Amino acid sequence: MPATIEAPTSWIESIGDFRLPPETDRQLQSLMDRNTEGLLQPAEKEELSALAALSEEISLLRAKALQLLGRRPA
């Protein structure tokens, strides 16, 4: 059985507020747009895949933190 630890609310709030840095988010959006247009090179496809996976992981962590706090995403 996994151990449970209590985390300060401020830690959970900081996870709930976490996002990709704006420059990285713009890069992800640009890669997604260019992918839709069929314009990505193989290295860019790898970058898109990595950034999309990171974004998804962050979204899942944020959702769990917000759930623990009883909040909805902004």
LOPA-932724 format. One record per atom (N, C-alpha, C, O): x, y, z; residue number from 1; atom name; residue in three letters. Coordinates in pm, whole numbers, plus 32768, in hexadecimal, padded with zeros to 4 digits. Each point is the difference from the previous one (the first is absolute). Last residue first. Layout:
N
((X Y Z) NUM CA ala)
...
This chain:
74
((7C85 8ABB 7A42) 74 N ala)
((7FDC 8089 7FD5) 74 CA ala)
((8011 800F 7F6B) 74 C ala)
((7FE7 806B 7FC9) 74 O ala)
((7F9D 7DCD 8171) 73 N pro)
((8066 8049 7FB3) 73 CA pro)
((7FCD 8088 7FD5) 73 C pro)
((7F8A 8012 7FE2) 73 O pro)
((7FAE 7F25 81DE) 72 N arg)
((7FF6 7FE3 7F72) 72 CA arg)
((806F 804C 7FB8) 72 C arg)
((802A 806A 802E) 72 O arg)
((7FB0 7ED4 81EF) 71 N arg)
((7FF4 806E 7F9F) 71 CA arg)
((7FF1 7FCB 7F74) 71 C arg)
((8016 7F8A 7FE5) 71 O arg)
((804F 7F9F 81DE) 70 N gly)
((7F73 801A 7FEA) 70 CA gly)
((7FE7 8072 7FA1) 70 C gly)
((7F9D 8048 800D) 70 O gly)
((820A 7EDB 8087) 69 N leu)
((7FDD 8082 8038) 69 CA leu)
((7F6C 8022 7FF2) 69 C leu)
((7FD2 8064 8037) 69 O leu)
((80E0 7E0C 7F13) 68 N leu)
((801D 7FFB 808F) 68 CA leu)
((7FD8 8082 8045) 68 C leu)
((7FD5 8000 8074) 68 O leu)
((800A 7FF1 7DBA) 67 N gln)
((7F9B 7FA8 803B) 67 CA gln)
((8014 7FFA 8097) 67 C gln)
((7FA0 8009 804D) 67 O gln)
((81A2 80D7 7EBA) 66 N leu)
((7F85 8050 800A) 66 CA leu)
((7F8E 7FAF 803C) 66 C leu)
((7FAE 8035 804A) 66 O leu)
((81E8 7EEB 7F61) 65 N ala)
((8014 8065 8068) 65 CA ala)
((7F81 8052 8014) 65 C ala)
((7FD7 8019 8071) 65 O ala)
((802A 7EB2 7E2E) 64 N lys)
((7FFF 7FBA 8081) 64 CA lys)
((8010 8064 8073) 64 C lys)
((7FBA 7FF6 8065) 64 O lys)
((8069 80B1 7DE8) 63 N ala)
((7F77 7FD3 8019) 63 CA ala)
((7FF6 7FBA 8087) 63 C ala)
((7FA1 8017 804B) 63 O ala)
((820B 806A 7F1A) 62 N arg)
((7FAF 8075 8027) 62 CA arg)
((7F72 7FD5 8023) 62 C arg)
((7FC9 802E 8064) 62 O arg)
((8152 7E89 7EEF) 61 N leu)
((802C 8028 8086) 61 CA leu)
((7FAD 8075 8034) 61 C leu)
((7FD4 8002 8073) 61 O leu)
((7FE2 7F76 7DD2) 60 N leu)
((7FD1 7F9A 805D) 60 CA leu)
((8026 8021 8090) 60 C leu)
((7FAF 7FEF 805B) 60 O leu)
((80F3 8127 7E4D) 59 N ser)
((7F6F 800D 800B) 59 CA ser)
((7FC7 7F9C 8063) 59 C ser)
((7FA8 8022 804F) 59 O ser)
((8220 7FC1 7F44) 58 N ile)
((7FE6 8077 8051) 58 CA ile)
((7F6A 8011 8016) 58 C ile)
((7FD4 801E 806F) 58 O ile)
((80AF 7E90 7E6B) 57 N glu)
((8025 7FDE 808A) 57 CA glu)
((7FE5 8074 805F) 57 C glu)
((7FCC 7FED 806E) 57 O glu)
((7FF6 8060 7DC6) 56 N glu)
((7F99 7FA6 8034) 56 CA glu)
((801E 7FDA 8091) 56 C glu)
((7FA5 7FFE 8053) 56 O glu)
((819A 8101 7EC6) 55 N ser)
((7F89 804F 8019) 55 CA ser)
((7F90 7FAB 803B) 55 C ser)
((7FBA 802B 805B) 55 O ser)
((81CD 7EF9 7F18) 54 N leu)
((8019 8052 8076) 54 CA leu)
((7F85 8052 8026) 54 C leu)
((7FDA 8006 8075) 54 O leu)
((8014 7F08 7DFA) 53 N ala)
((7FFF 7FA4 8073) 53 CA ala)
((8017 804D 8082) 53 C ala)
((7FBD 7FE5 8064) 53 O ala)
((8066 810C 7E0F) 52 N ala)
((7F74 7FDA 8015) 52 CA ala)
((7FF5 7FA1 8078) 52 C ala)
((7FA4 800D 8050) 52 O ala)
((820A 8072 7F22) 51 N leu)
((7FBB 8070 8040) 51 CA leu)
((7F6D 7FDF 801B) 51 C leu)
((7FCA 8028 8067) 51 O leu)
((813A 7E96 7EB1) 50 N ala)
((8034 8012 8089) 50 CA ala)
((7FB6 8071 8048) 50 C ala)
((7FDB 7FF1 8074) 50 O ala)
((7FBE 7FC2 7DC4) 49 N ser)
((7FD6 7F8E 8051) 49 CA ser)
((802C 8011 8091) 49 C ser)
((7FB1 7FE6 805C) 49 O ser)
((80E1 8158 7E6C) 48 N leu)
((7F71 800C 8017) 48 CA leu)
((7FD0 7F8F 805A) 48 C leu)
((7FB3 8018 805E) 48 O leu)
((8208 7FD6 7F13) 47 N glu)
((7FEE 806C 8060) 47 CA glu)
((7F6C 8010 8023) 47 C glu)
((7FDD 8011 8074) 47 O glu)
((808C 7EC1 7E39) 46 N glu)
((802E 7FCC 8081) 46 CA glu)
((7FED 8068 806D) 46 C glu)
((7FD5 7FE0 806E) 46 O glu)
((7FD3 80A3 7DDE) 45 N lys)
((7F99 7FA2 802A) 45 CA lys)
((8024 7FC3 8088) 45 C lys)
((7FA9 7FEC 8054) 45 O lys)
((818F 8127 7EDA) 44 N glu)
((7F93 8050 8037) 44 CA glu)
((7F8C 7FA7 802F) 44 C glu)
((7FBC 8020 8061) 44 O glu)
((81B0 7F1B 7EC2) 43 N ala)
((802C 8030 8083) 43 CA ala)
((7F93 8053 8044) 43 C ala)
((7FF0 7FFB 807A) 43 O ala)
((7FC0 7F6B 7DC4) 42 N pro)
((8003 7F94 8064) 42 CA pro)
((802A 802E 808C) 42 C pro)
((7FC5 7FD4 8063) 42 O pro)
((7F53 819C 7E74) 41 N gln)
((8071 7FAA 7FE4) 41 CA gln)
((8002 7F92 806B) 41 C gln)
((7FC0 8010 8068) 41 O gln)
((7E7D 810F 7EF8) 40 N leu)
((806A 7FE3 8061) 40 CA leu)
((806B 7FA4 7FC9) 40 C leu)
((7FE5 7FA2 7FB5) 40 O leu)
((7E67 811A 7F88) 39 N leu)
((807D 8045 7FE3) 39 CA leu)
((8074 7FDB 805D) 39 C leu)
((806A 803F 7FF8) 39 O leu)
((7D91 7F6D 7FD2) 38 N gly)
((805B 7F9D 7FC5) 38 CA gly)
((808A 8036 7FE3) 38 C gly)
((8041 7FD3 7FA2) 38 O gly)
((7E30 80F9 813E) 37 N glu)
((8018 8026 7F75) 37 CA glu)
((805F 7F9E 7FBA) 37 C glu)
((8019 800E 7F88) 37 O glu)
((7F86 7FBC 8240) 36 N thr)
((7F7E 7FFB 7FBE) 36 CA thr)
((800F 801E 7F6B) 36 C thr)
((7FB9 7FC8 7FAC) 36 O thr)
((81BE 806F 8163) 35 N asn)
((7FE3 7F72 7FED) 35 CA asn)
((7F7C 7FEE 7FB6) 35 C asn)
((7FF5 7FAC 7FA7) 35 O asn)
((808B 8203 80E0) 34 N arg)
((804F 7FD5 7F8C) 34 CA arg)
((7FE9 7F6C 7FE3) 34 C arg)
((8004 7FD6 7F8C) 34 O arg)
((7F2D 80DD 81F2) 33 N asp)
((7FCA 803F 7F88) 33 CA asp)
((8049 7FCF 7F83) 33 C asp)
((7FC1 7FDE 7F9C) 33 O asp)
((80E4 7F96 8204) 32 N met)
((7F7E 7FC1 7FE4) 32 CA met)
((7FC2 803A 7F81) 32 C met)
((7FCA 7FB6 7FAE) 32 O met)
((81C4 810C 80ED) 31 N leu)
((8019 7F7A 7FCB) 31 CA leu)
((7F7D 7FB9 7FE0) 31 C leu)
((7FF7 7FBB 7F9A) 31 O leu)
((7FEB 81E7 8136) 30 N ser)
((8037 800F 7F79) 30 CA ser)
((8018 7F77 7FBF) 30 C ser)
((7FE0 7FEB 7F8B) 30 O ser)
((7F9C 8020 8239) 29 N gln)
((7F91 8028 7FA8) 29 CA gln)
((802F 800D 7F6F) 29 C gln)
((7FBA 7FD5 7FA4) 29 O gln)
((818E 7FD3 81A2) 28 N leu)
((7FA7 7F8D 7FF1) 28 CA leu)
((7F8E 8022 7FA1) 28 C leu)
((7FE0 7FB0 7FA7) 28 O leu)
((813C 81AD 80CD) 27 N gln)
((8045 7FA1 7FA9) 27 CA gln)
((7FA9 7F85 7FE8) 27 C gln)
((7FF6 7FD0 7F8F) 27 O gln)
((7F70 816E 81A5) 26 N arg)
((7FF8 8036 7F77) 26 CA arg)
((8043 7FA0 7F9D) 26 C arg)
((7FCD 7FEB 7F92) 26 O arg)
((8058 7FAB 8233) 25 N asp)
((7F76 7FEF 7FD5) 25 CA asp)
((7FED 8034 7F71) 25 C asp)
((7FBA 7FC1 7FB0) 25 O asp)
((81E1 8088 811D) 24 N thr)
((7FF2 7F72 7FE1) 24 CA thr)
((7F72 7FE3 7FCE) 24 C thr)
((7FED 7FB2 7FA3) 24 O thr)
((806F 81FF 80F7) 23 N glu)
((804C 7FE7 7F85) 23 CA glu)
((7FF2 7F6E 7FD4) 23 C glu)
((7FF2 7FE4 7F89) 23 O glu)
((7F44 80A0 8218) 22 N pro)
((7FBD 8038 7F88) 22 CA pro)
((804B 7FE3 7F7E) 22 C pro)
((7FC1 7FDF 7F9B) 22 O pro)
((806F 7EC4 81F8) 21 N pro)
((8026 808C 7FED) 21 CA pro)
((7FC4 8035 7F7E) 21 C pro)
((7FF0 7FB5 7FA1) 21 O pro)
((7F08 7EC9 8151) 20 N leu)
((8077 800F 7FAD) 20 CA leu)
((8026 8093 7FFC) 20 C leu)
((7FA8 8056 8003) 20 O leu)
((7F56 7F31 81AD) 19 N arg)
((7FE5 7FFA 7F6F) 19 CA arg)
((8086 8000 7FB6) 19 C arg)
((8069 801E 803A) 19 O arg)
((7E9C 7FD1 81E4) 18 N phe)
((8070 7FE6 7FA6) 18 CA phe)
((7FD1 7FF6 7F6F) 18 C phe)
((7F98 7FC5 7FE2) 18 O phe)
((7F62 8074 81C4) 17 N asp)
((801C 8078 7FAF) 17 CA asp)
((806A 7FE8 7F95) 17 C asp)
((8018 8057 7FAC) 17 O asp)
((7F67 7E57 8190) 16 N gly)
((7F86 8026 7FB9) 16 CA gly)
((8014 8078 7FA5) 16 C gly)
((7FB9 8010 7F9C) 16 O gly)
((81A2 7F68 8182) 15 N ile)
((7FF1 7F9D 7F95) 15 CA ile)
((7F84 8022 7FAC) 15 C ile)
((8002 7FF5 7F86) 15 O ile)
((8048 810E 81F4) 14 N ser)
((8067 801F 7F9C) 14 CA ser)
((7FFB 7F9C 7F8D) 14 C ser)
((801A 8025 7F8D) 14 O ser)
((7EC6 7F97 81E3) 13 N glu)
((7FD7 8075 7FB2) 13 CA glu)
((8067 801F 7F94) 13 C glu)
((7FDB 8023 7F8F) 13 O glu)
((808E 7E8E 81A4) 12 N ile)
((7F98 7FD0 7FA4) 12 CA ile)
((7FCF 8073 7FA8) 12 C ile)
((7FE8 7FEE 7F89) 12 O ile)
((8147 807E 81C6) 11 N trp)
((8042 7FAA 7F9D) 11 CA trp)
((7F9B 7FD3 7F98) 11 C trp)
((801A 8003 7F88) 11 O trp)
((7F49 80F0 81EB) 10 N ser)
((8049 8057 7FA3) 10 CA ser)
((8048 7FAF 7F94) 10 C ser)
((800C 802F 7F8F) 10 O ser)
((7F14 7EF6 81D8) 9 N thr)
((7FA4 8032 7F9A) 9 CA thr)
((8048 8056 7F9A) 9 C thr)
((7FDF 7FFD 7F8A) 9 O thr)
((8136 7E89 817B) 8 N pro)
((7FC4 8083 801C) 8 CA pro)
((7FA8 802D 7F8B) 8 C pro)
((801F 7FE7 7F8C) 8 O pro)
((801B 7E13 80CE) 7 N ala)
((804C 806D 7FC2) 7 CA ala)
((7FBD 8083 8026) 7 C ala)
((7F86 8008 8008) 7 O ala)
((8094 7DDA 80B6) 6 N glu)
((7FB5 807C 7FF5) 6 CA glu)
((805C 806B 7FC5) 6 C glu)
((8072 800F 802B) 6 O glu)
((7F9C 7DCE 7F80) 5 N ile)
((803B 806F 804A) 5 CA ile)
((7FA8 807A 7FED) 5 C ile)
((7FC1 8010 7F98) 5 O ile)
((802D 7DB0 803A) 4 N thr)
((7FC5 8081 7FE2) 4 CA thr)
((8046 806A 8054) 4 C thr)
((8015 7FEE 8078) 4 O thr)
((806C 7E05 7EB9) 3 N ala)
((7FF8 805C 806F) 3 CA ala)
((7FC2 8083 7FD2) 3 C ala)
((8011 8028 7F8C) 3 O ala)
((7F8C 7DEA 7F93) 2 N pro)
((8054 8079 7FFA) 2 CA pro)
((7FEA 8058 807B) 2 C pro)
((7F91 800A 8035) 2 O pro)
((8042 7DD7 7FB4) 1 N met)
((7FAB 8076 8000) 1 CA met)
((8059 807C 8000) 1 C met)
((8058 800C 8055) 1 O met)
